[in-house]
Amino acid sequence: MMKCFILILLLPALSFQSCNAFVCPSLEPFATSTTLISRKNTPSTILSISQAPYISDIGQSWDGVHAKERHPANVATPDAAAAATDASTYLIHKGRAIKMIKRSVAIEGLSVSDGWTPQASEAFSLAVEAVVRANPILTGQLVEEKTSPWPWAQPRTLRVIPGVFPPESHSFLTTINPPADLASPAQVLYEEINKGTSAKELFQHVHSHVAPRLLGKAEFSYDQIKNASPLFEAKLMDFGDGYAAYSIKMSHALGDGTTFFQVIKQISSYMNGHEPQPINWDNPLKATHEIYPETFSNQDYERSYGGPFGWGVFKNIRTLGKRKCEYLLLSKDKITQKKRELQKSDENARISSNDVVMSVICEMCGSSDIFAFDRSVRSVKDGVDKSDAGNFFWEIPFEREKAAANPSVIRSILMSETGTYYDTDEVPLMPFLNGRVGRITSLASITQKTTFPGSKVICQFPSASFISDLPLDVAVIFRFDEEHFGIMHNFRRVSPSPLLSEIIA
């Protein structure tokens, strides 16, 4: 009973963007990554690490003397990192954002690739360290400051203090020795996937055997505060036969899915010998997701995150033990065909593949009346640029049944000037009181991958360890590989979906 009581206290302010990582349909990248890689198709000549202009001197330790020689100019040297460490605060969250950030789960996931070599492992290790040095905030610790010593007192600020985990003494990469029986199944699966016959088998293999070893239990920001744990980490599993698996995790306190994939992109740039695009951590605005769009009122906010929402979540506690995380694999070709068929009507002329998949989710779910999805506000809200790190998204509620009947409902929200479905004070009350409000996170547009010259990403798989522990309907859309999308969900009640039958793999 106590566990349920604690859960209900946590959920009203829970940020579901975390799974995107949580990323809205318009975001560019996806939130964590693990990769399986085979040497079998590796070209005979591969760019060696020593040839790469931004990563060199493999096997030598990092130190203050040689750091500048091994990193591009925009990468922080130990001296620069020390200077950043002296700053009293690097990132601060205040106001309503504090509750949201504390209850946001870390962004994590995995990928699968082929073409891995020992050089790739070393390049990955150096690239992770290069990114940490270029972004000192990744070396930090999340702390909270309260106005009162009482346990129930609300924190005044959440801040990240860099330099608590300096790269000179803390390793941000963990190497995991795989079980002996993992490499051969992965190789067999890759042989068959080349024939187009085993996407489902690979999907099941990654889910059942790879993900549990690289993706841990859901870690919320309040866990990181309590345990004083690092905010960024990577794991590497080299199977020794040409395959490898890697994963990356970042605290949601640092940013959303877009921020996460900016970091992923930097790792990939270093591995491929390119100077990475810098990430701007200095925007004074750190989070917008504590509120709906600015056209919404406080009444809208209180319905969606206040007492009515909390009561609805409490009513769903009894369903917690019955919820399981389930997966669906969708054919990209079938989705494209269905999209083109729907685009023949004027109202659906501009819908995307992601809109079709979201419509399927709305059609499938029989236990929520409203779904909310996350929309990025980068380049939408004044003062927030695409390169800015932080939690910059709005949660948009819409009627599930209308989106199930017409995918253009979702597209019209994304294309509207306000980015809203309801006008202010029109958000209905009863779905929140009845616990019939779900969440959708879309990672379908994420294409960012971490690769080494000669390697190829086979698939990506996001972490959804938190889904089965939530008494709310939650769905995550992600891009599994070039031919398939995936859906993860925990719906309390699943309804027949004619549209799903047309696009399932």
KOLNU-644295 format. One line per 4 residues: number of its first residue (from 1); their letters; for each residue x, y, z of N, C-alpha, C. Coordinates in steps of 0.2 Angstrom, whole numbers. Example, Ala and Ser with C-alpha at 12.3 -4.5 7.8 and 13.67 -1.06 7.14 Angstrom:
KOLNU-644295
1) as) 66 -28 39 62 -22 39 66 -16 39  64 -11 35 68 -5 36 64 0 39
end
This chain:
KOLNU-644295
1) mmkc) 4 -6 0 0 0 0 4 6 0  10 6 4 14 12 4 17 13 -3  19 8 -6 22 8 -13 17 12 -17  11 10 -17 6 13 -21 5 21 -20
5) fili) 5 22 -13 4 29 -11 10 33 -13  16 30 -13 22 34 -16 21 35 -23  19 30 -27 18 31 -34 14 36 -36  8 37 -32 3 42 -34 6 49 -33
9) lllp) 10 49 -28 13 56 -27 18 58 -32  21 53 -35 26 54 -41 23 56 -47  17 52 -49 15 52 -56 12 59 -58  8 63 -54 5 69 -57 10 73 -60
13) alsf) 16 73 -59 21 78 -62 26 74 -66  24 68 -68 29 64 -72 29 66 -79  35 67 -81 37 69 -88 38 63 -92  33 62 -97 34 56 -101 38 57 -107
17) qscn) 41 63 -108 46 64 -113 52 60 -112  53 58 -106 59 54 -104 60 48 -109  55 45 -110 56 39 -114 60 40 -120  59 49 -123 62 52 -130 66 54 -128
21) afvc) 69 46 -122 69 50 -122 64 53 -122  59 57 -122 53 58 -126 54 63 -131  52 61 -137 53 66 -142 46 66 -146  44 72 -148 38 73 -152 39 71 -159
25) psle) 34 70 -163 35 68 -170 39 73 -174  40 79 -172 44 84 -176 51 84 -174  53 80 -169 60 80 -167 65 77 -172  71 79 -172 76 76 -176 78 69 -174
29) pfat) 81 68 -168 84 62 -166 80 58 -161  83 52 -159 80 47 -155 84 46 -149  82 44 -143 85 44 -137 90 39 -134  93 35 -135 98 31 -133 100 25 -138
33) sttl) 105 22 -137 107 18 -143 111 12 -141  110 6 -143 115 0 -142 116 -3 -149  122 -6 -150 123 -8 -157 126 -15 -157  124 -19 -162 127 -25 -163 131 -25 -170
37) isrk) 137 -27 -170 141 -26 -176 145 -32 -178  145 -33 -185 148 -39 -188 154 -37 -192  160 -40 -191 166 -38 -196 165 -41 -203  160 -46 -204 159 -49 -210 159 -45 -216
41) ntps) 156 -39 -216 155 -35 -222 160 -29 -221  165 -29 -217 169 -24 -216 174 -23 -222  175 -18 -225 179 -17 -231 186 -19 -229  190 -21 -233 197 -22 -232 201 -16 -230
45) tils) 199 -11 -232 203 -5 -230 198 0 -226  200 1 -220 195 6 -216 200 11 -213  197 17 -212 200 23 -209 202 21 -202  209 21 -201 211 19 -195 211 25 -190
49) isqa) 211 24 -183 210 29 -179 216 34 -179  221 32 -181 227 36 -182 226 41 -188  222 39 -193 221 43 -198 216 48 -197  211 47 -192 206 52 -191 209 58 -188
53) pyis) 207 64 -191 210 70 -188 208 72 -181  203 69 -178 201 72 -172 201 67 -166  203 60 -168 204 55 -163 211 52 -165  216 52 -161 222 49 -163 225 46 -156
57) digq) 231 43 -157 235 41 -152 231 35 -147  229 30 -151 225 25 -147 230 22 -142  227 20 -137 231 16 -132 235 20 -127  236 27 -128 239 32 -124 234 34 -119
61) swdg) 236 36 -113 231 38 -108 230 46 -109  224 48 -107 223 55 -107 226 59 -102  229 65 -103 232 69 -98 232 76 -101  234 80 -96 234 88 -98 238 90 -103
65) vhak) 244 86 -104 249 88 -109 247 86 -116  244 80 -117 242 78 -124 234 79 -125  230 82 -121 223 82 -122 222 87 -128  225 92 -129 224 97 -134 226 94 -141
69) erhp) 231 89 -141 233 86 -147 228 81 -150  224 78 -145 220 73 -147 213 75 -148  211 81 -147 204 84 -148 204 90 -152  199 91 -156 198 97 -159 198 103 -155
73) anva) 198 109 -158 199 115 -153 193 116 -149  187 114 -151 181 115 -147 180 110 -142  184 105 -141 183 100 -135 187 103 -129  183 103 -124 186 105 -117 192 101 -115
77) tpda) 197 105 -114 203 102 -111 202 101 -103  207 97 -100 206 97 -93 206 104 -89  210 109 -92 210 115 -89 203 119 -90  200 118 -96 194 121 -97 188 118 -93
81) aaaa) 189 111 -92 184 107 -88 185 110 -81  191 111 -78 192 113 -71 189 120 -70  189 124 -75 187 131 -75 179 130 -74  176 126 -78 169 125 -78 167 122 -72
85) tdas) 171 118 -69 169 115 -62 169 120 -57  173 126 -57 173 131 -52 167 135 -52  163 134 -58 156 138 -58 152 135 -53  148 140 -49 144 138 -44 138 134 -47
89) tyli) 136 135 -53 130 132 -56 131 131 -63  129 126 -66 130 125 -73 123 125 -76  118 122 -73 111 121 -75 107 121 -69  102 125 -70 97 126 -64 90 125 -67
93) hkgr) 86 122 -63 79 121 -64 75 124 -58  70 128 -60 66 132 -55 59 131 -56  55 133 -51 47 133 -52 44 126 -53  39 126 -57 36 120 -59 40 115 -62
97) aikm) 45 117 -66 50 112 -69 53 108 -64  54 110 -58 57 105 -53 54 99 -52  47 99 -51 43 93 -50 44 88 -57  43 91 -62 43 88 -69 50 84 -70
101) ikrs) 56 88 -68 62 85 -69 64 80 -64  62 81 -58 63 75 -53 60 69 -55  54 69 -58 50 63 -60 51 61 -67  56 63 -70 58 61 -77 63 56 -77
105) vaie) 62 51 -81 66 45 -82 72 46 -87  78 44 -85 84 45 -89 82 42 -96  85 45 -101 84 43 -108 90 38 -110  87 32 -112 92 27 -114 89 22 -119
109) glsv) 93 19 -123 91 14 -128 97 10 -131  96 7 -136 101 3 -139 100 2 -147  106 0 -150 106 -1 -158 109 -7 -159  109 -9 -166 112 -15 -168 115 -14 -175
113) sdgw) 122 -15 -176 125 -14 -182 130 -19 -184  133 -19 -190 138 -24 -192 144 -20 -194  150 -23 -194 156 -20 -196 160 -18 -191  160 -21 -185 164 -19 -179 171 -22 -179
117) tpqa) 175 -18 -176 182 -20 -176 185 -18 -169  191 -20 -167 194 -18 -161 196 -10 -162  197 -8 -168 198 -1 -169 192 3 -167  186 0 -169 180 4 -168 178 4 -160
121) seaf) 180 -1 -157 179 -1 -149 184 5 -146  190 5 -149 194 10 -146 192 17 -148  190 18 -154 187 24 -156 181 26 -152  177 21 -151 171 23 -147 173 25 -140
125) slav) 177 22 -137 180 24 -130 182 31 -130  187 33 -135 190 39 -136 184 45 -137  179 43 -141 174 47 -143 170 49 -137  168 44 -133 164 45 -127 168 50 -123
129) eavv) 174 49 -122 178 54 -117 179 60 -120  180 61 -127 180 67 -130 174 71 -129  168 68 -130 162 71 -129 161 74 -122  163 70 -117 162 72 -110 167 78 -109
133) ranp) 173 78 -112 177 84 -111 175 90 -114  171 89 -120 168 95 -123 162 97 -120  159 93 -116 153 95 -112 153 94 -105  157 98 -101 158 97 -94 152 96 -90
137) iltg) 146 98 -92 140 96 -89 139 89 -88  141 85 -93 141 78 -92 144 75 -86  149 78 -84 153 76 -78 150 78 -71  144 81 -72 141 84 -66 137 79 -62
141) qlve) 134 82 -56 130 78 -51 124 83 -50  118 79 -50 112 83 -49 110 84 -42  109 90 -39 108 91 -32 102 96 -32  99 95 -26 93 100 -25 94 104 -19
145) ekts) 91 110 -19 92 114 -13 85 116 -10  84 115 -4 77 116 -1 77 122 3  71 125 4 70 131 8 69 129 15  68 122 17 67 120 23 70 113 24
149) pwpw) 72 111 30 75 104 31 70 99 32  64 101 32 58 96 33 58 91 26  57 85 27 57 80 21 52 82 16  46 85 18 41 87 13 42 94 10
153) aqpr) 47 97 12 48 104 9 50 103 2  47 108 -2 49 108 -9 56 111 -11  59 108 -15 66 111 -17 65 117 -20  70 122 -19 70 128 -22 73 128 -29
157) tlrv) 78 124 -29 81 124 -36 84 116 -37  84 114 -43 88 108 -45 94 111 -49  100 109 -47 106 111 -51 111 105 -53  114 106 -58 120 102 -60 126 105 -59
161) ipgv) 130 102 -55 137 104 -53 142 100 -57  145 103 -62 150 99 -66 157 98 -62  160 92 -65 167 91 -62 166 86 -56  161 84 -54 160 79 -48 163 72 -51
165) fppe) 162 71 -57 165 64 -60 170 66 -65  176 68 -64 181 71 -69 183 65 -73  184 66 -80 186 60 -84 193 57 -82  197 61 -79 203 59 -77 203 53 -72
169) shsf) 198 53 -68 197 48 -63 191 44 -63  186 46 -68 180 42 -68 179 40 -75  178 33 -76 176 31 -83 169 31 -85  167 34 -90 160 35 -92 158 29 -97
173) ltti) 163 25 -98 162 19 -103 163 12 -99  158 8 -99 159 1 -95 159 -4 -101  164 -8 -100 164 -14 -105 161 -20 -102  157 -23 -106 153 -29 -103 155 -35 -107
177) nppa) 157 -41 -104 159 -47 -107 152 -51 -109  151 -52 -115 144 -55 -117 145 -63 -115  139 -66 -114 139 -73 -113 141 -76 -120  144 -82 -119 147 -86 -125 141 -87 -131
181) dlas) 135 -88 -129 130 -90 -133 127 -84 -137  129 -78 -136 125 -72 -139 128 -70 -146  134 -71 -147 137 -69 -154 134 -73 -159  134 -80 -159 132 -84 -164 125 -83 -166
185) paqv) 120 -83 -161 113 -81 -163 113 -74 -167  116 -69 -165 116 -63 -168 118 -63 -175  124 -67 -176 126 -68 -183 122 -72 -188  118 -77 -185 113 -81 -189 107 -76 -191
189) lyee) 105 -72 -186 100 -67 -187 102 -62 -193  108 -60 -192 110 -55 -198 110 -58 -204  112 -65 -205 113 -68 -211 105 -68 -214  101 -70 -210 94 -71 -212 90 -64 -213
193) inkg) 92 -59 -210 89 -52 -211 91 -49 -218  97 -51 -220 99 -49 -227 95 -52 -232  91 -58 -230 87 -61 -235 80 -58 -234  79 -54 -229 72 -51 -228 68 -56 -224
197) tsak) 70 -60 -220 66 -65 -218 65 -65 -210  70 -61 -207 70 -62 -199 70 -56 -195  66 -51 -198 66 -45 -194 63 -46 -187  58 -50 -187 54 -52 -181 59 -56 -176
201) elfq) 63 -60 -179 68 -64 -175 73 -60 -172  75 -55 -176 80 -50 -173 77 -46 -168  71 -43 -169 68 -39 -164 67 -43 -158  65 -49 -158 64 -53 -152 71 -54 -148
205) hvhs) 76 -56 -152 83 -57 -150 85 -51 -146  85 -45 -149 87 -39 -146 83 -38 -139  77 -38 -140 73 -37 -134 74 -42 -128  75 -48 -130 75 -53 -125 82 -54 -122
209) hvap) 88 -54 -126 94 -56 -124 99 -50 -124  99 -45 -128 103 -39 -128 101 -34 -124  95 -31 -124 93 -26 -120 93 -27 -113  92 -33 -110 92 -34 -103 99 -33 -100
213) rllg) 104 -34 -104 111 -34 -102 114 -27 -103  111 -22 -107 114 -16 -108 109 -10 -105  103 -12 -105 98 -6 -102 96 -8 -95  97 -4 -91 95 -6 -84 88 -4 -82
217) kaef) 87 -4 -76 80 -2 -73 79 5 -74  73 7 -75 72 14 -75 75 18 -70  79 24 -72 82 28 -67 79 35 -67  76 37 -62 73 44 -62 78 49 -60
221) sydq) 76 55 -61 81 60 -58 81 60 -51  76 59 -47 76 59 -40 80 53 -38  81 47 -42 86 42 -40 93 45 -41  94 49 -46 101 51 -47 103 56 -41
225) ikna) 98 60 -39 99 64 -33 101 60 -27  97 55 -25 97 51 -19 104 47 -19  106 44 -25 111 40 -26 118 44 -28  117 50 -29 123 54 -31 126 51 -37
229) splf) 122 48 -42 125 44 -48 127 49 -54  131 46 -58 133 50 -64 127 52 -68  127 57 -72 121 59 -77 122 56 -84  128 53 -85 129 51 -92 134 45 -92
233) eakl) 132 40 -96 136 34 -96 135 30 -102  140 26 -104 139 22 -110 142 15 -108  139 10 -112 141 3 -111 143 0 -118  148 -5 -118 150 -8 -124 151 -15 -123
237) mdfg) 148 -19 -127 148 -26 -127 151 -29 -133  157 -31 -133 161 -34 -139 160 -41 -139  157 -44 -144 156 -51 -144 162 -55 -147  167 -52 -149 173 -55 -151 173 -58 -158
241) dgya) 167 -59 -161 167 -62 -168 164 -57 -173  165 -51 -172 163 -46 -177 157 -42 -175  154 -44 -170 148 -41 -167 150 -37 -161  146 -31 -160 147 -28 -153 140 -24 -152
245) aysi) 139 -23 -146 133 -19 -143 135 -13 -139  132 -7 -140 134 -2 -136 127 2 -134  127 5 -128 121 9 -126 124 15 -123  119 20 -123 121 26 -120 115 29 -116
249) kmsh) 116 32 -110 111 34 -106 113 42 -104  108 46 -103 109 53 -101 103 55 -97  104 58 -91 99 61 -87 94 65 -90  88 65 -89 83 69 -92 84 76 -89
253) algd) 87 77 -83 88 84 -80 92 88 -85  96 85 -89 101 88 -94 97 90 -100  92 87 -102 89 88 -108 84 83 -111  81 84 -116 76 80 -119 79 75 -124
257) gttf) 75 72 -128 78 68 -133 82 71 -139  80 77 -140 84 81 -145 91 82 -142  91 84 -136 98 85 -133 102 79 -133  99 73 -131 102 67 -131 105 65 -137
261) fqvi) 101 66 -143 104 65 -149 109 70 -152  109 76 -149 115 80 -151 121 77 -148  121 74 -142 127 71 -139 128 65 -143  124 61 -145 125 55 -149 128 57 -156
265) kqis) 126 63 -159 129 65 -165 136 67 -164  138 70 -158 145 72 -157 149 66 -156  147 60 -153 150 54 -153 152 51 -160  147 51 -164 148 49 -171 153 53 -175
269) symn) 152 60 -174 157 64 -177 164 62 -175  165 62 -169 172 60 -167 174 53 -169  170 49 -169 172 42 -172 174 42 -179  171 47 -183 172 47 -190 177 53 -192
273) ghep) 180 55 -187 185 60 -189 183 67 -191  177 69 -188 174 75 -190 173 80 -184  174 86 -185 173 91 -179 165 91 -178  163 90 -172 156 90 -170 153 97 -170
277) qpin) 146 97 -171 143 103 -170 142 104 -162  144 110 -160 144 112 -153 136 112 -150  136 110 -144 129 110 -141 129 116 -136  124 120 -136 123 126 -132 119 124 -126
281) wdnp) 123 124 -120 120 123 -114 119 129 -110  120 135 -113 119 141 -109 113 145 -110  108 142 -113 101 146 -114 99 147 -107  97 153 -105 94 154 -98 88 150 -97
285) lkat) 84 149 -102 78 145 -101 80 137 -102  78 133 -97 80 126 -96 75 121 -98  69 124 -97 63 119 -98 57 123 -100  53 120 -104 46 123 -106 41 118 -104
289) heiy) 43 111 -103 38 106 -103 34 106 -96  35 111 -92 31 111 -86 24 114 -87  23 117 -93 17 120 -94 15 117 -101  8 118 -102 6 117 -109 7 124 -113
293) petf) 6 124 -119 8 130 -123 5 136 -120  8 142 -121 7 148 -117 -1 150 -118  -4 148 -123 -11 150 -124 -16 146 -119  -13 141 -116 -17 137 -111 -17 141 -104
297) snqd) -22 140 -100 -23 144 -94 -21 139 -88  -20 142 -82 -19 138 -76 -24 133 -75  -30 134 -77 -35 129 -76 -34 123 -80  -31 124 -86 -29 118 -91 -24 115 -87
301) yers) -19 118 -85 -13 115 -82 -15 111 -76  -20 114 -71 -22 110 -65 -26 104 -67  -29 104 -72 -33 98 -74 -28 92 -76  -23 94 -80 -19 89 -83 -13 87 -78
305) yggp) -11 91 -73 -6 89 -69 -8 90 -62  -14 92 -60 -16 94 -53 -20 88 -50  -25 90 -46 -29 85 -42 -33 81 -47  -36 83 -52 -40 78 -56 -36 73 -59
309) fgwg) -30 75 -62 -25 70 -65 -23 65 -59  -21 68 -53 -18 63 -48 -24 58 -46  -30 60 -45 -35 56 -43 -36 51 -48  -36 52 -55 -37 48 -60 -32 42 -60
313) vfkn) -25 44 -59 -20 40 -58 -21 35 -53  -23 38 -47 -24 33 -41 -30 28 -42  -35 30 -46 -40 25 -48 -37 19 -52  -32 21 -56 -29 16 -60 -24 11 -57
317) irtl) -22 13 -50 -17 9 -47 -19 1 -47  -25 0 -46 -27 -7 -46 -25 -11 -53  -24 -7 -58 -22 -11 -64 -15 -12 -65  -11 -9 -60 -4 -9 -61 -1 -16 -62
321) gkrk) -3 -21 -58 -1 -28 -59 -3 -31 -65  -8 -29 -69 -10 -32 -75 -7 -29 -81  -3 -24 -80 0 -20 -86 6 -24 -88  7 -25 -94 14 -28 -97 16 -23 -103
325) ceyl) 22 -23 -104 25 -20 -110 24 -24 -116  21 -22 -121 20 -26 -127 23 -23 -133  25 -27 -138 29 -24 -144 25 -26 -150  25 -21 -155 22 -23 -162 28 -20 -167
329) llsk) 28 -24 -172 33 -23 -177 29 -21 -184  30 -15 -186 26 -12 -192 30 -12 -198  27 -13 -204 31 -13 -210 31 -6 -213  37 -3 -214 37 4 -217 34 4 -224
333) dkit) 35 -1 -228 32 -1 -235 24 -1 -234  22 -5 -230 14 -5 -229 12 2 -226  16 5 -222 14 11 -219 14 16 -225  19 16 -229 19 21 -235 13 20 -240
337) qkkr) 12 14 -241 6 13 -245 0 15 -243  -1 14 -236 -8 16 -233 -8 24 -233  -2 27 -231 -1 34 -231 -3 37 -238  -1 34 -243 -2 37 -250 -10 36 -252
341) elqk) -12 31 -249 -20 30 -250 -24 35 -247  -22 37 -240 -25 42 -237 -24 49 -239  -18 50 -242 -17 56 -245 -21 58 -251  -24 54 -254 -29 55 -259 -34 60 -257
345) sden) -36 60 -251 -41 65 -249 -38 71 -247  -41 77 -248 -38 83 -246 -36 84 -239  -40 82 -235 -39 83 -227 -33 79 -225  -31 74 -229 -25 70 -227 -19 71 -231
349) aris) -20 76 -235 -15 77 -241 -7 78 -238  -7 80 -232 0 81 -229 2 77 -223  -2 72 -222 0 67 -216 7 64 -218  10 62 -212 16 58 -212 15 51 -210
353) sndv) 20 47 -211 20 40 -209 19 40 -201  22 44 -198 21 45 -191 14 46 -189  11 50 -192 3 52 -191 -1 45 -192  1 41 -197 -3 35 -198 -2 30 -192
357) vmsv) 4 30 -189 6 25 -184 2 28 -177  2 34 -176 -1 37 -171 -8 36 -171  -11 36 -177 -18 35 -178 -20 27 -176  -15 23 -178 -16 16 -176 -16 15 -168
361) icem) -11 19 -165 -11 18 -158 -18 20 -155  -20 26 -157 -27 28 -155 -32 23 -156  -32 20 -162 -37 15 -163 -37 9 -159  -31 7 -157 -29 1 -153 -32 2 -146
365) cgss) -30 8 -143 -31 9 -136 -39 10 -134  -41 6 -130 -48 6 -128 -49 8 -120  -44 11 -117 -44 13 -110 -42 20 -109  -42 24 -114 -40 31 -113 -45 35 -118
369) difa) -47 41 -116 -51 45 -120 -47 51 -123  -42 53 -119 -37 58 -122 -30 55 -122  -26 57 -127 -19 56 -128 -16 62 -128  -10 62 -125 -6 68 -125 1 66 -128
373) fdrs) 4 70 -133 10 69 -136 15 75 -135  21 74 -136 26 79 -134 28 83 -141  28 89 -141 30 93 -147 36 97 -145  41 97 -149 47 101 -148 45 109 -149
377) vrsv) 47 113 -145 46 120 -146 52 124 -149  58 120 -151 64 123 -154 62 126 -160  64 132 -161 62 136 -167 55 138 -167  51 136 -162 44 138 -162 43 143 -157
381) kdgv) 46 142 -151 46 147 -145 52 152 -146  50 158 -145 56 163 -146 61 162 -141  67 162 -143 73 161 -138 75 154 -138  72 150 -141 74 143 -141 77 140 -148
385) dksd) 83 139 -149 86 137 -155 87 130 -155  88 127 -161 88 120 -162 94 117 -159  100 121 -158 106 119 -155 106 119 -147  100 122 -144 100 123 -137 98 116 -134
389) agnf) 102 115 -128 101 109 -124 96 111 -119  92 106 -117 87 107 -112 80 103 -113  75 104 -109 69 101 -110 64 106 -113  64 106 -120 60 111 -123 55 107 -127
393) fwei) 49 106 -124 43 103 -128 37 105 -124  32 104 -127 25 105 -124 21 99 -125  17 97 -120 13 92 -120 6 93 -123  4 90 -128 -2 92 -132 -8 87 -131
397) pfer) -13 88 -128 -18 84 -127 -23 84 -133  -26 78 -135 -31 78 -141 -35 72 -140  -41 72 -143 -46 67 -142 -44 61 -146  -43 55 -142 -41 49 -145 -45 46 -151
401) ekaa) -52 47 -150 -56 44 -155 -56 48 -162  -55 54 -161 -55 58 -167 -49 57 -171  -43 56 -167 -37 55 -171 -37 48 -174  -40 43 -170 -41 36 -173 -45 36 -180
405) anps) -50 40 -180 -54 41 -186 -50 45 -192  -46 49 -190 -43 54 -195 -36 56 -193  -31 53 -196 -24 55 -195 -22 62 -196  -26 66 -199 -25 73 -201 -26 77 -194
409) virs) -29 74 -189 -30 78 -183 -23 79 -180  -19 75 -180 -12 75 -177 -8 80 -181  -9 80 -188 -5 84 -192 -7 91 -191  -14 92 -191 -16 99 -190 -14 103 -184
413) ilms) -12 99 -178 -10 101 -172 -2 104 -173  1 99 -177 8 101 -178 9 107 -182  5 108 -187 5 113 -192 2 120 -189  -2 120 -184 -6 126 -182 -1 131 -178
417) etgt) -3 137 -178 2 142 -176 3 141 -168  -3 139 -165 -3 138 -157 0 132 -155  0 127 -160 2 120 -158 -3 117 -153  -9 118 -153 -14 116 -148 -20 113 -152
421) yydt) -23 108 -148 -30 105 -150 -36 108 -147  -35 110 -140 -41 113 -137 -39 120 -136  -44 124 -136 -43 131 -134 -43 132 -126  -41 137 -124 -40 138 -116 -46 136 -113
425) devp) -46 133 -107 -51 131 -103 -56 126 -106  -54 123 -112 -59 118 -115 -56 111 -114  -51 110 -110 -48 103 -109 -53 100 -104  -56 94 -106 -61 91 -103 -59 89 -96
429) lmpf) -63 89 -91 -61 87 -84 -62 79 -83  -68 76 -85 -69 69 -84 -64 64 -85  -61 65 -91 -55 60 -93 -50 60 -88  -48 65 -85 -43 66 -80 -45 63 -73
433) lngr) -52 64 -71 -54 61 -65 -55 54 -66  -56 51 -72 -58 44 -73 -51 40 -74  -46 44 -75 -39 40 -76 -39 38 -83  -42 41 -88 -42 39 -95 -38 44 -99
437) vgri) -32 45 -97 -28 50 -101 -21 46 -102  -19 45 -108 -13 42 -110 -8 46 -113  -2 44 -114 3 47 -117 6 44 -123  8 48 -128 12 45 -134 18 49 -135
441) tsla) 24 45 -136 30 48 -137 32 45 -144  34 49 -148 36 47 -155 43 48 -156  47 43 -158 54 43 -160 55 41 -167  49 41 -171 49 39 -178 54 43 -182
445) sitq) 54 49 -181 58 53 -185 66 53 -184  68 50 -179 75 50 -176 79 45 -181  84 48 -184 88 45 -188 96 45 -186  97 48 -181 104 49 -179 107 42 -176
449) kttf) 113 41 -179 116 34 -177 123 35 -175  126 31 -171 133 32 -170 136 26 -174  140 28 -179 144 23 -183 151 24 -183  155 19 -185 162 19 -187 163 18 -194
453) pgsk) 168 21 -197 169 19 -204 169 12 -206  165 9 -210 165 2 -212 159 -1 -208  156 2 -203 151 -1 -199 144 1 -202  139 -2 -200 132 -1 -202 127 -3 -197
457) vicq) 123 2 -195 118 1 -190 112 -3 -192  111 -9 -189 106 -13 -191 99 -11 -188  99 -10 -182 92 -8 -179 94 -4 -173  88 0 -170 89 3 -164 83 1 -160
461) fpsa) 84 2 -153 79 -1 -148 79 3 -142  74 7 -141 73 12 -135 72 8 -129  74 11 -123 72 8 -117 65 10 -115  62 5 -112 55 7 -110 54 3 -103
465) sfis) 59 3 -99 58 -1 -93 53 2 -88  51 8 -89 47 11 -85 39 10 -87  38 8 -93 31 7 -95 27 2 -91  30 -3 -89 26 -8 -86 25 -6 -78
469) dlpl) 28 -1 -76 27 1 -69 23 7 -68  19 9 -74 15 15 -74 8 13 -74  3 16 -70 -4 15 -71 -7 19 -76  -4 21 -81 -7 25 -87 -5 22 -93
473) dvav) -10 23 -98 -8 20 -105 -3 24 -108  3 21 -110 8 24 -113 11 20 -119  12 24 -124 14 21 -131 21 25 -133  25 21 -136 31 24 -138 32 21 -146
477) ifrf) 33 26 -150 34 24 -157 42 25 -158  45 20 -162 52 21 -163 53 17 -170  59 19 -173 61 17 -179 66 11 -178  64 5 -179 68 -1 -178 73 -2 -183
481) deeh) 72 -2 -189 77 -2 -194 75 1 -200  78 1 -206 76 4 -212 69 2 -215  67 -4 -213 61 -7 -216 55 -7 -211  57 -5 -204 51 -7 -199 51 -1 -194
485) fgim) 45 0 -192 44 4 -186 42 0 -180  43 2 -174 40 -2 -169 36 2 -164  32 -2 -160 27 1 -155 28 -2 -149  29 1 -143 29 -2 -137 23 1 -133
489) hnfr) 19 -3 -129 14 0 -126 12 -4 -120  8 -1 -115 6 -5 -109 -2 -4 -108  -6 -4 -114 -13 -2 -113 -16 -7 -109  -21 -4 -105 -25 -8 -100 -30 -12 -104
493) rvsp) -33 -9 -110 -37 -13 -114 -36 -11 -121  -35 -17 -125 -33 -16 -132 -39 -18 -136  -41 -13 -141 -47 -14 -145 -44 -16 -152  -49 -20 -156 -47 -22 -163 -45 -16 -167
497) spll) -40 -16 -171 -38 -11 -175 -37 -13 -183  -42 -11 -187 -42 -13 -194 -36 -10 -197  -34 -4 -195 -28 0 -198 -22 -4 -197  -21 -6 -190 -15 -10 -188 -15 -16 -193
501) seii) -20 -20 -194 -20 -26 -198 -17 -25 -205  -17 -18 -207 -15 -17 -214 -7 -15 -214  -5 -13 -209 2 -11 -209 7 -15 -204  4 -20 -201 9 -24 -196 13 -29 -201
505) a) 19 -30 -198 24 -34 -202 23 -41 -202
end
